[in-house]
Amino acid sequence: MLSYRFADEKDVNLLISLRLDFLELIPTDELYYDLKEELKNYFEEKMHNESCVVMFAEDNAAIIGTGMLLFYDSVPSIKNKTGKSAHLTNLYVHESYRKQKIGTLILTKLVEFAREKECYSILLNASDDSKELFSRHGFKKVKSSMIYEVPNEKLAKDTSELYNANPM
């Protein structure tokens, strides 16, 4: 039986495991344990201060879909007087459950949550496979986007291959 729920602080270990699986990292990978600790700190902090919410779709307690909203404040503007915004990421439905409106329901619930939080906008990076879903629900393509990866000598290994292999 399908059910939907928001993750809570008791789900931190599950969120860590799902993220590591998504990145296809295993315990023998060089970055695995460092990233696992960073993810633990991240989810504990963000769940506690409510700057991150995760929606789960479950089938008999097995996670078959997820979606995450990250809340942030931008500089207030004429259009967004409060500066409240969100970033949607990690919307995923297991292959065997696709084309059953599960992704649509997760998306709808997250958009409603953002509306309740009085967010002006929700940004996302869409894969080619998901662009149609987001377009059907009112998301519009933005013409340009750029990123600068700030050099950081503390990082022991170049992680660009992770970003290129698994775009978010």
VEXZAMI-839896 format. One record per residue: x, y, z of N, C-alpha, C, O in turn; residue in three letters; chain; residue number from 0. Coordinates in steps of 0.1 Angstrom, whole numbers, plus 5000, padded with zeros to 4 digits. Layout:
<sites>
SITE / nxx / nyy / nzz / caxx / cayy / cazz / cxx / cyy / czz / oxx / oyy / ozz / rest / kette / nr
SITE / X / Y / Z / X / Y / Z / X / Y / Z / X / Y / Z / ALA / A / NUM;
...
</sites>
This chain:
<sites>
SITE / nxx / nyy / nzz / caxx / cayy / cazz / cxx / cyy / czz / oxx / oyy / ozz / rest / kette / nr
SITE / 5008 / 4988 / 5000 / 5000 / 5000 / 5000 / 5009 / 5012 / 5000 / 5018 / 5014 / 5008 / MET / A / 0;
SITE / 5006 / 5022 / 4991 / 5014 / 5034 / 4990 / 5010 / 5044 / 5001 / 4998 / 5046 / 5004 / LEU / A / 1;
SITE / 5020 / 5050 / 5006 / 5017 / 5061 / 5016 / 5028 / 5072 / 5014 / 5039 / 5069 / 5008 / SER / A / 2;
SITE / 5025 / 5084 / 5019 / 5034 / 5095 / 5018 / 5036 / 5101 / 5032 / 5027 / 5102 / 5040 / TYR / A / 3;
SITE / 5049 / 5106 / 5034 / 5051 / 5112 / 5047 / 5063 / 5121 / 5046 / 5072 / 5119 / 5037 / ARG / A / 4;
SITE / 5064 / 5131 / 5055 / 5076 / 5139 / 5056 / 5086 / 5132 / 5065 / 5082 / 5126 / 5075 / PHE / A / 5;
SITE / 5099 / 5133 / 5062 / 5109 / 5127 / 5070 / 5110 / 5136 / 5083 / 5107 / 5148 / 5083 / ALA / A / 6;
SITE / 5115 / 5129 / 5093 / 5117 / 5137 / 5106 / 5132 / 5134 / 5110 / 5139 / 5126 / 5104 / ASP / A / 7;
SITE / 5135 / 5139 / 5122 / 5149 / 5138 / 5127 / 5153 / 5123 / 5129 / 5165 / 5120 / 5129 / GLU / A / 8;
SITE / 5143 / 5114 / 5131 / 5146 / 5100 / 5133 / 5150 / 5093 / 5120 / 5156 / 5082 / 5120 / LYS / A / 9;
SITE / 5148 / 5100 / 5108 / 5151 / 5095 / 5095 / 5165 / 5099 / 5090 / 5168 / 5096 / 5079 / ASP / A / 10;
SITE / 5173 / 5105 / 5098 / 5186 / 5110 / 5094 / 5195 / 5099 / 5088 / 5201 / 5100 / 5077 / VAL / A / 11;
SITE / 5196 / 5087 / 5095 / 5204 / 5076 / 5089 / 5198 / 5071 / 5076 / 5206 / 5067 / 5067 / ASN / A / 12;
SITE / 5185 / 5071 / 5075 / 5179 / 5067 / 5062 / 5183 / 5077 / 5051 / 5186 / 5073 / 5040 / LEU / A / 13;
SITE / 5182 / 5089 / 5054 / 5185 / 5100 / 5044 / 5200 / 5099 / 5040 / 5203 / 5100 / 5028 / LEU / A / 14;
SITE / 5209 / 5096 / 5049 / 5223 / 5094 / 5046 / 5225 / 5082 / 5037 / 5231 / 5083 / 5026 / ILE / A / 15;
SITE / 5218 / 5071 / 5040 / 5219 / 5059 / 5032 / 5214 / 5061 / 5018 / 5220 / 5057 / 5008 / SER / A / 16;
SITE / 5203 / 5068 / 5017 / 5197 / 5071 / 5004 / 5206 / 5080 / 4995 / 5207 / 5078 / 4983 / LEU / A / 17;
SITE / 5212 / 5090 / 5002 / 5221 / 5099 / 4994 / 5233 / 5092 / 4990 / 5237 / 5094 / 4978 / ARG / A / 18;
SITE / 5239 / 5084 / 4998 / 5251 / 5076 / 4994 / 5248 / 5066 / 4983 / 5256 / 5065 / 4974 / LEU / A / 19;
SITE / 5236 / 5060 / 4983 / 5231 / 5051 / 4973 / 5230 / 5059 / 4960 / 5234 / 5055 / 4949 / ASP / A / 20;
SITE / 5223 / 5071 / 4961 / 5221 / 5079 / 4949 / 5234 / 5083 / 4942 / 5235 / 5083 / 4930 / PHE / A / 21;
SITE / 5244 / 5086 / 4951 / 5258 / 5090 / 4945 / 5266 / 5077 / 4941 / 5277 / 5078 / 4936 / LEU / A / 22;
SITE / 5260 / 5065 / 4944 / 5266 / 5053 / 4940 / 5280 / 5051 / 4947 / 5289 / 5045 / 4942 / GLU / A / 23;
SITE / 5280 / 5056 / 4960 / 5292 / 5054 / 4968 / 5291 / 5041 / 4977 / 5280 / 5039 / 4982 / LEU / A / 24;
SITE / 5302 / 5034 / 4978 / 5302 / 5022 / 4987 / 5313 / 5024 / 4997 / 5322 / 5032 / 4995 / ILE / A / 25;
SITE / 5312 / 5016 / 5008 / 5322 / 5017 / 5019 / 5337 / 5017 / 5014 / 5346 / 5021 / 5022 / PRO / A / 26;
SITE / 5340 / 5011 / 5003 / 5354 / 5010 / 4999 / 5358 / 5022 / 4991 / 5370 / 5024 / 4988 / THR / A / 27;
SITE / 5349 / 5031 / 4988 / 5352 / 5044 / 4981 / 5359 / 5053 / 4990 / 5356 / 5054 / 5002 / ASP / A / 28;
SITE / 5369 / 5060 / 4985 / 5377 / 5069 / 4993 / 5369 / 5080 / 5001 / 5372 / 5083 / 5012 / GLU / A / 29;
SITE / 5359 / 5085 / 4994 / 5351 / 5096 / 5000 / 5339 / 5091 / 5009 / 5333 / 5100 / 5016 / LEU / A / 30;
SITE / 5337 / 5079 / 5009 / 5324 / 5074 / 5016 / 5323 / 5078 / 5030 / 5313 / 5084 / 5033 / TYR / A / 31;
SITE / 5332 / 5076 / 5039 / 5331 / 5079 / 5053 / 5331 / 5093 / 5056 / 5324 / 5098 / 5065 / TYR / A / 32;
SITE / 5340 / 5101 / 5049 / 5340 / 5115 / 5051 / 5326 / 5121 / 5047 / 5321 / 5130 / 5054 / ASP / A / 33;
SITE / 5321 / 5117 / 5035 / 5308 / 5122 / 5031 / 5297 / 5118 / 5040 / 5287 / 5125 / 5042 / LEU / A / 34;
SITE / 5298 / 5106 / 5045 / 5287 / 5101 / 5054 / 5287 / 5110 / 5067 / 5276 / 5113 / 5071 / LYS / A / 35;
SITE / 5298 / 5114 / 5072 / 5298 / 5122 / 5084 / 5293 / 5136 / 5080 / 5285 / 5142 / 5088 / GLU / A / 36;
SITE / 5297 / 5141 / 5069 / 5292 / 5155 / 5064 / 5277 / 5154 / 5062 / 5270 / 5164 / 5066 / GLU / A / 37;
SITE / 5272 / 5143 / 5056 / 5257 / 5142 / 5055 / 5250 / 5141 / 5068 / 5239 / 5147 / 5069 / LEU / A / 38;
SITE / 5256 / 5134 / 5077 / 5249 / 5133 / 5091 / 5248 / 5147 / 5097 / 5237 / 5151 / 5102 / LYS / A / 39;
SITE / 5259 / 5155 / 5096 / 5259 / 5168 / 5102 / 5249 / 5177 / 5094 / 5241 / 5185 / 5100 / ASN / A / 40;
SITE / 5249 / 5176 / 5081 / 5240 / 5184 / 5073 / 5225 / 5181 / 5076 / 5218 / 5190 / 5080 / TYR / A / 41;
SITE / 5221 / 5168 / 5076 / 5207 / 5165 / 5078 / 5203 / 5168 / 5092 / 5192 / 5173 / 5095 / PHE / A / 42;
SITE / 5211 / 5165 / 5102 / 5208 / 5169 / 5116 / 5205 / 5184 / 5117 / 5195 / 5188 / 5124 / GLU / A / 43;
SITE / 5214 / 5192 / 5112 / 5212 / 5206 / 5113 / 5200 / 5211 / 5106 / 5192 / 5219 / 5111 / GLU / A / 44;
SITE / 5199 / 5207 / 5093 / 5188 / 5213 / 5084 / 5175 / 5208 / 5089 / 5165 / 5215 / 5087 / LYS / A / 45;
SITE / 5174 / 5195 / 5093 / 5161 / 5190 / 5098 / 5157 / 5198 / 5111 / 5145 / 5201 / 5113 / MET / A / 46;
SITE / 5167 / 5200 / 5120 / 5164 / 5207 / 5132 / 5159 / 5221 / 5130 / 5150 / 5225 / 5137 / HIS / A / 47;
SITE / 5166 / 5228 / 5121 / 5162 / 5242 / 5119 / 5151 / 5244 / 5108 / 5148 / 5255 / 5104 / ASN / A / 48;
SITE / 5146 / 5233 / 5103 / 5136 / 5233 / 5093 / 5139 / 5240 / 5080 / 5130 / 5245 / 5074 / GLU / A / 49;
SITE / 5152 / 5240 / 5077 / 5156 / 5246 / 5064 / 5156 / 5235 / 5053 / 5160 / 5238 / 5042 / SER / A / 50;
SITE / 5152 / 5223 / 5056 / 5152 / 5212 / 5047 / 5140 / 5203 / 5050 / 5138 / 5199 / 5062 / CYS / A / 51;
SITE / 5132 / 5200 / 5041 / 5121 / 5190 / 5043 / 5123 / 5179 / 5032 / 5126 / 5182 / 5020 / VAL / A / 52;
SITE / 5120 / 5167 / 5036 / 5121 / 5156 / 5026 / 5107 / 5148 / 5027 / 5102 / 5145 / 5037 / VAL / A / 53;
SITE / 5102 / 5146 / 5015 / 5089 / 5138 / 5014 / 5093 / 5124 / 5009 / 5101 / 5123 / 5000 / MET / A / 54;
SITE / 5088 / 5114 / 5016 / 5090 / 5100 / 5012 / 5077 / 5095 / 5006 / 5066 / 5098 / 5011 / PHE / A / 55;
SITE / 5078 / 5087 / 4995 / 5067 / 5078 / 4991 / 5071 / 5064 / 4995 / 5083 / 5060 / 4992 / ALA / A / 56;
SITE / 5062 / 5057 / 5001 / 5066 / 5043 / 5006 / 5055 / 5033 / 5001 / 5044 / 5036 / 5000 / GLU / A / 57;
SITE / 5060 / 5021 / 4999 / 5052 / 5010 / 4996 / 5055 / 4999 / 5006 / 5066 / 4993 / 5006 / ASP / A / 58;
SITE / 5046 / 4997 / 5015 / 5048 / 4988 / 5026 / 5061 / 4991 / 5033 / 5069 / 4982 / 5036 / ASN / A / 59;
SITE / 5063 / 5003 / 5037 / 5075 / 5008 / 5044 / 5088 / 5008 / 5036 / 5098 / 5012 / 5042 / ALA / A / 60;
SITE / 5088 / 5004 / 5024 / 5100 / 5006 / 5015 / 5099 / 5019 / 5008 / 5089 / 5023 / 5002 / ALA / A / 61;
SITE / 5110 / 5027 / 5008 / 5111 / 5040 / 5002 / 5111 / 5037 / 4987 / 5121 / 5031 / 4982 / ILE / A / 62;
SITE / 5101 / 5043 / 4980 / 5101 / 5041 / 4965 / 5102 / 5054 / 4958 / 5103 / 5055 / 4946 / ILE / A / 63;
SITE / 5102 / 5065 / 4966 / 5103 / 5079 / 4960 / 5106 / 5089 / 4970 / 5103 / 5087 / 4982 / GLY / A / 64;
SITE / 5113 / 5099 / 4966 / 5117 / 5110 / 4975 / 5116 / 5124 / 4968 / 5117 / 5124 / 4955 / THR / A / 65;
SITE / 5116 / 5134 / 4975 / 5118 / 5148 / 4970 / 5122 / 5156 / 4982 / 5118 / 5154 / 4993 / GLY / A / 66;
SITE / 5130 / 5166 / 4979 / 5136 / 5175 / 4990 / 5135 / 5189 / 4986 / 5137 / 5193 / 4975 / MET / A / 67;
SITE / 5131 / 5197 / 4996 / 5131 / 5212 / 4995 / 5141 / 5218 / 5004 / 5141 / 5214 / 5016 / LEU / A / 68;
SITE / 5149 / 5227 / 4999 / 5159 / 5234 / 5008 / 5154 / 5248 / 5007 / 5153 / 5254 / 4997 / LEU / A / 69;
SITE / 5152 / 5254 / 5019 / 5147 / 5268 / 5020 / 5159 / 5277 / 5023 / 5169 / 5274 / 5030 / PHE / A / 70;
SITE / 5158 / 5289 / 5016 / 5169 / 5299 / 5018 / 5162 / 5313 / 5017 / 5152 / 5314 / 5011 / TYR / A / 71;
SITE / 5170 / 5322 / 5022 / 5165 / 5336 / 5021 / 5174 / 5343 / 5011 / 5187 / 5343 / 5011 / ASP / A / 72;
SITE / 5168 / 5350 / 5001 / 5175 / 5358 / 4992 / 5173 / 5373 / 4996 / 5165 / 5375 / 5005 / SER / A / 73;
SITE / 5179 / 5382 / 4989 / 5177 / 5396 / 4992 / 5163 / 5400 / 4988 / 5159 / 5397 / 4976 / VAL / A / 74;
SITE / 5155 / 5406 / 4996 / 5141 / 5410 / 4993 / 5142 / 5419 / 4980 / 5151 / 5427 / 4978 / PRO / A / 75;
SITE / 5131 / 5417 / 4972 / 5130 / 5425 / 4960 / 5115 / 5429 / 4958 / 5107 / 5426 / 4967 / SER / A / 76;
SITE / 5113 / 5436 / 4947 / 5099 / 5440 / 4945 / 5090 / 5428 / 4943 / 5079 / 5428 / 4949 / ILE / A / 77;
SITE / 5094 / 5418 / 4936 / 5086 / 5406 / 4934 / 5086 / 5397 / 4947 / 5075 / 5391 / 4950 / LYS / A / 78;
SITE / 5097 / 5397 / 4954 / 5098 / 5388 / 4966 / 5102 / 5396 / 4978 / 5113 / 5397 / 4982 / ASN / A / 79;
SITE / 5092 / 5402 / 4984 / 5094 / 5412 / 4995 / 5100 / 5405 / 5007 / 5108 / 5412 / 5014 / LYS / A / 80;
SITE / 5097 / 5392 / 5009 / 5103 / 5386 / 5021 / 5116 / 5379 / 5018 / 5124 / 5377 / 5027 / THR / A / 81;
SITE / 5119 / 5377 / 5005 / 5132 / 5370 / 5002 / 5131 / 5355 / 5003 / 5141 / 5348 / 5001 / GLY / A / 82;
SITE / 5120 / 5349 / 5008 / 5119 / 5335 / 5010 / 5118 / 5327 / 4997 / 5110 / 5331 / 4988 / LYS / A / 83;
SITE / 5127 / 5317 / 4995 / 5127 / 5309 / 4983 / 5130 / 5295 / 4987 / 5134 / 5292 / 4999 / SER / A / 84;
SITE / 5129 / 5286 / 4977 / 5132 / 5272 / 4980 / 5139 / 5266 / 4968 / 5138 / 5271 / 4956 / ALA / A / 85;
SITE / 5147 / 5255 / 4970 / 5153 / 5248 / 4959 / 5148 / 5234 / 4960 / 5150 / 5227 / 4971 / HIS / A / 86;
SITE / 5143 / 5229 / 4949 / 5138 / 5215 / 4949 / 5149 / 5206 / 4943 / 5155 / 5209 / 4933 / LEU / A / 87;
SITE / 5152 / 5195 / 4950 / 5162 / 5186 / 4946 / 5158 / 5172 / 4950 / 5149 / 5169 / 4958 / THR / A / 88;
SITE / 5165 / 5162 / 4944 / 5164 / 5148 / 4947 / 5150 / 5143 / 4945 / 5146 / 5134 / 4953 / ASN / A / 89;
SITE / 5142 / 5148 / 4935 / 5129 / 5142 / 4932 / 5132 / 5129 / 4924 / 5137 / 5130 / 4913 / LEU / A / 90;
SITE / 5129 / 5118 / 4930 / 5132 / 5105 / 4924 / 5121 / 5095 / 4927 / 5116 / 5095 / 4939 / TYR / A / 91;
SITE / 5118 / 5087 / 4917 / 5109 / 5076 / 4919 / 5115 / 5064 / 4913 / 5121 / 5064 / 4902 / VAL / A / 92;
SITE / 5115 / 5053 / 4921 / 5121 / 5040 / 4917 / 5115 / 5036 / 4903 / 5103 / 5038 / 4901 / HIS / A / 93;
SITE / 5124 / 5031 / 4894 / 5120 / 5028 / 4881 / 5107 / 5020 / 4880 / 5098 / 5022 / 4871 / GLU / A / 94;
SITE / 5105 / 5010 / 4888 / 5094 / 5001 / 4887 / 5081 / 5008 / 4892 / 5070 / 5002 / 4891 / SER / A / 95;
SITE / 5082 / 5020 / 4897 / 5070 / 5027 / 4902 / 5067 / 5039 / 4894 / 5058 / 5047 / 4897 / TYR / A / 96;
SITE / 5075 / 5042 / 4883 / 5072 / 5053 / 4875 / 5060 / 5052 / 4867 / 5055 / 5041 / 4865 / ARG / A / 97;
SITE / 5055 / 5064 / 4862 / 5043 / 5065 / 4854 / 5030 / 5061 / 4862 / 5020 / 5057 / 4856 / LYS / A / 98;
SITE / 5031 / 5063 / 4875 / 5019 / 5060 / 4884 / 5015 / 5073 / 4891 / 5008 / 5072 / 4901 / GLN / A / 99;
SITE / 5020 / 5085 / 4887 / 5017 / 5098 / 4893 / 5024 / 5099 / 4907 / 5020 / 5109 / 4915 / LYS / A / 100;
SITE / 5033 / 5091 / 4911 / 5040 / 5092 / 4924 / 5048 / 5105 / 4924 / 5048 / 5112 / 4934 / ILE / A / 101;
SITE / 5056 / 5107 / 4914 / 5064 / 5119 / 4913 / 5056 / 5132 / 4913 / 5060 / 5142 / 4920 / GLY / A / 102;
SITE / 5045 / 5131 / 4906 / 5035 / 5142 / 4906 / 5030 / 5145 / 4920 / 5029 / 5157 / 4924 / THR / A / 103;
SITE / 5026 / 5135 / 4928 / 5021 / 5137 / 4941 / 5032 / 5142 / 4951 / 5029 / 5151 / 4959 / LEU / A / 104;
SITE / 5044 / 5137 / 4950 / 5055 / 5142 / 4958 / 5057 / 5157 / 4955 / 5058 / 5165 / 4964 / ILE / A / 105;
SITE / 5058 / 5160 / 4942 / 5060 / 5174 / 4937 / 5049 / 5183 / 4943 / 5051 / 5194 / 4948 / LEU / A / 106;
SITE / 5036 / 5179 / 4941 / 5025 / 5187 / 4946 / 5025 / 5189 / 4960 / 5023 / 5201 / 4965 / THR / A / 107;
SITE / 5029 / 5179 / 4968 / 5030 / 5181 / 4983 / 5041 / 5191 / 4987 / 5039 / 5199 / 4996 / LYS / A / 108;
SITE / 5052 / 5190 / 4980 / 5063 / 5199 / 4983 / 5060 / 5213 / 4979 / 5064 / 5222 / 4986 / LEU / A / 109;
SITE / 5054 / 5215 / 4967 / 5050 / 5228 / 4963 / 5040 / 5234 / 4973 / 5041 / 5246 / 4976 / VAL / A / 110;
SITE / 5030 / 5226 / 4978 / 5021 / 5231 / 4988 / 5028 / 5235 / 5001 / 5025 / 5245 / 5007 / GLU / A / 111;
SITE / 5038 / 5227 / 5005 / 5045 / 5230 / 5017 / 5053 / 5244 / 5015 / 5053 / 5252 / 5024 / PHE / A / 112;
SITE / 5059 / 5246 / 5003 / 5066 / 5258 / 5000 / 5056 / 5270 / 5001 / 5059 / 5281 / 5005 / ALA / A / 113;
SITE / 5044 / 5268 / 4996 / 5034 / 5278 / 4996 / 5030 / 5282 / 5010 / 5029 / 5293 / 5014 / ARG / A / 114;
SITE / 5029 / 5272 / 5019 / 5026 / 5274 / 5033 / 5037 / 5282 / 5040 / 5035 / 5289 / 5049 / GLU / A / 115;
SITE / 5049 / 5279 / 5035 / 5061 / 5287 / 5041 / 5063 / 5300 / 5034 / 5072 / 5308 / 5037 / LYS / A / 116;
SITE / 5053 / 5304 / 5026 / 5053 / 5317 / 5019 / 5065 / 5320 / 5010 / 5070 / 5331 / 5009 / GLU / A / 117;
SITE / 5070 / 5309 / 5003 / 5081 / 5310 / 4994 / 5076 / 5317 / 4981 / 5065 / 5314 / 4977 / CYS / A / 118;
SITE / 5084 / 5326 / 4976 / 5080 / 5332 / 4963 / 5083 / 5323 / 4951 / 5076 / 5323 / 4942 / TYR / A / 119;
SITE / 5094 / 5316 / 4952 / 5098 / 5308 / 4941 / 5105 / 5295 / 4945 / 5109 / 5294 / 4956 / SER / A / 120;
SITE / 5104 / 5285 / 4936 / 5111 / 5272 / 4938 / 5120 / 5270 / 4926 / 5115 / 5270 / 4915 / ILE / A / 121;
SITE / 5133 / 5269 / 4928 / 5143 / 5266 / 4918 / 5146 / 5252 / 4917 / 5144 / 5245 / 4927 / LEU / A / 122;
SITE / 5150 / 5247 / 4906 / 5155 / 5233 / 4905 / 5164 / 5231 / 4893 / 5164 / 5240 / 4884 / LEU / A / 123;
SITE / 5171 / 5221 / 4893 / 5179 / 5216 / 4881 / 5172 / 5204 / 4876 / 5172 / 5194 / 4883 / ASN / A / 124;
SITE / 5166 / 5204 / 4864 / 5159 / 5193 / 4859 / 5167 / 5184 / 4849 / 5175 / 5189 / 4841 / ALA / A / 125;
SITE / 5166 / 5171 / 4851 / 5172 / 5162 / 4841 / 5164 / 5162 / 4829 / 5152 / 5167 / 4829 / SER / A / 126;
SITE / 5169 / 5157 / 4818 / 5161 / 5157 / 4806 / 5149 / 5149 / 4808 / 5138 / 5152 / 4802 / ASP / A / 127;
SITE / 5149 / 5138 / 4815 / 5138 / 5129 / 4818 / 5127 / 5136 / 4826 / 5115 / 5132 / 4825 / ASP / A / 128;
SITE / 5130 / 5146 / 4834 / 5120 / 5152 / 4843 / 5115 / 5165 / 4838 / 5106 / 5171 / 4844 / SER / A / 129;
SITE / 5121 / 5171 / 4828 / 5117 / 5184 / 4823 / 5102 / 5185 / 4820 / 5095 / 5195 / 4823 / LYS / A / 130;
SITE / 5097 / 5175 / 4814 / 5082 / 5174 / 4810 / 5073 / 5175 / 4822 / 5064 / 5182 / 4823 / GLU / A / 131;
SITE / 5077 / 5167 / 4832 / 5069 / 5167 / 4845 / 5069 / 5181 / 4851 / 5058 / 5185 / 4854 / LEU / A / 132;
SITE / 5080 / 5187 / 4852 / 5080 / 5200 / 4858 / 5073 / 5211 / 4850 / 5066 / 5219 / 4855 / PHE / A / 133;
SITE / 5074 / 5210 / 4837 / 5067 / 5219 / 4828 / 5052 / 5218 / 4829 / 5045 / 5228 / 4830 / SER / A / 134;
SITE / 5047 / 5206 / 4830 / 5033 / 5203 / 4832 / 5027 / 5210 / 4845 / 5016 / 5213 / 4846 / ARG / A / 135;
SITE / 5036 / 5212 / 4855 / 5032 / 5217 / 4867 / 5036 / 5232 / 4869 / 5037 / 5236 / 4881 / HIS / A / 136;
SITE / 5039 / 5238 / 4858 / 5041 / 5253 / 4859 / 5055 / 5258 / 4860 / 5057 / 5270 / 4861 / GLY / A / 137;
SITE / 5065 / 5249 / 4861 / 5078 / 5253 / 4861 / 5083 / 5258 / 4848 / 5079 / 5252 / 4838 / PHE / A / 138;
SITE / 5090 / 5269 / 4847 / 5095 / 5275 / 4835 / 5110 / 5274 / 4833 / 5117 / 5275 / 4843 / LYS / A / 139;
SITE / 5114 / 5272 / 4821 / 5128 / 5271 / 4818 / 5134 / 5285 / 4820 / 5129 / 5295 / 4815 / LYS / A / 140;
SITE / 5146 / 5285 / 4826 / 5153 / 5297 / 4828 / 5164 / 5297 / 4817 / 5171 / 5287 / 4815 / VAL / A / 141;
SITE / 5167 / 5308 / 4811 / 5176 / 5308 / 4799 / 5190 / 5304 / 4802 / 5196 / 5297 / 4795 / LYS / A / 142;
SITE / 5195 / 5310 / 4813 / 5209 / 5307 / 4816 / 5212 / 5305 / 4830 / 5205 / 5310 / 4839 / SER / A / 143;
SITE / 5222 / 5297 / 4833 / 5226 / 5294 / 4846 / 5241 / 5291 / 4845 / 5246 / 5285 / 4836 / SER / A / 144;
SITE / 5248 / 5296 / 4855 / 5263 / 5293 / 4855 / 5267 / 5290 / 4870 / 5260 / 5293 / 4879 / MET / A / 145;
SITE / 5278 / 5283 / 4871 / 5283 / 5280 / 4884 / 5298 / 5282 / 4885 / 5305 / 5280 / 4875 / ILE / A / 146;
SITE / 5303 / 5286 / 4896 / 5317 / 5287 / 4899 / 5320 / 5278 / 4910 / 5314 / 5280 / 4921 / TYR / A / 147;
SITE / 5329 / 5269 / 4909 / 5333 / 5260 / 4920 / 5345 / 5267 / 4927 / 5356 / 5268 / 4921 / GLU / A / 148;
SITE / 5342 / 5271 / 4939 / 5352 / 5278 / 4947 / 5364 / 5269 / 4950 / 5362 / 5258 / 4956 / VAL / A / 149;
SITE / 5376 / 5272 / 4946 / 5387 / 5264 / 4950 / 5388 / 5262 / 4965 / 5387 / 5272 / 4972 / PRO / A / 150;
SITE / 5391 / 5250 / 4969 / 5391 / 5247 / 4984 / 5402 / 5237 / 4986 / 5401 / 5225 / 4982 / ASN / A / 151;
SITE / 5413 / 5241 / 4992 / 5424 / 5232 / 4994 / 5421 / 5222 / 5004 / 5429 / 5212 / 5005 / GLU / A / 152;
SITE / 5411 / 5223 / 5012 / 5407 / 5214 / 5023 / 5402 / 5201 / 5016 / 5403 / 5190 / 5022 / LYS / A / 153;
SITE / 5396 / 5202 / 5004 / 5391 / 5190 / 4998 / 5403 / 5181 / 4993 / 5411 / 5186 / 4985 / LEU / A / 154;
SITE / 5403 / 5169 / 4997 / 5414 / 5160 / 4995 / 5414 / 5155 / 4980 / 5425 / 5152 / 4975 / ALA / A / 155;
SITE / 5402 / 5155 / 4974 / 5401 / 5149 / 4961 / 5392 / 5157 / 4953 / 5382 / 5163 / 4958 / LYS / A / 156;
SITE / 5395 / 5158 / 4940 / 5386 / 5166 / 4931 / 5373 / 5158 / 4929 / 5373 / 5146 / 4925 / ASP / A / 157;
SITE / 5362 / 5164 / 4933 / 5349 / 5157 / 4933 / 5341 / 5160 / 4920 / 5329 / 5157 / 4920 / THR / A / 158;
SITE / 5347 / 5167 / 4910 / 5339 / 5171 / 4899 / 5333 / 5159 / 4891 / 5322 / 5160 / 4885 / SER / A / 159;
SITE / 5339 / 5147 / 4892 / 5334 / 5136 / 4885 / 5321 / 5131 / 4892 / 5312 / 5125 / 4885 / GLU / A / 160;
SITE / 5319 / 5134 / 4904 / 5306 / 5130 / 4911 / 5295 / 5139 / 4905 / 5284 / 5134 / 4903 / LEU / A / 161;
SITE / 5298 / 5152 / 4904 / 5288 / 5161 / 4899 / 5284 / 5158 / 4884 / 5273 / 5159 / 4880 / TYR / A / 162;
SITE / 5294 / 5155 / 4876 / 5292 / 5152 / 4862 / 5284 / 5139 / 4860 / 5276 / 5137 / 4851 / ASN / A / 163;
SITE / 5287 / 5129 / 4869 / 5280 / 5116 / 4868 / 5266 / 5116 / 4873 / 5258 / 5109 / 4868 / ALA / A / 164;
SITE / 5264 / 5124 / 4883 / 5251 / 5125 / 4890 / 5246 / 5139 / 4892 / 5246 / 5144 / 4903 / ASN / A / 165;
SITE / 5241 / 5145 / 4881 / 5237 / 5159 / 4882 / 5225 / 5160 / 4892 / 5217 / 5151 / 4892 / PRO / A / 166;
SITE / 5225 / 5171 / 4899 / 5214 / 5173 / 4909 / 5204 / 5183 / 4903 / 5194 / 5186 / 4910 / MET / A / 167;
</sites>
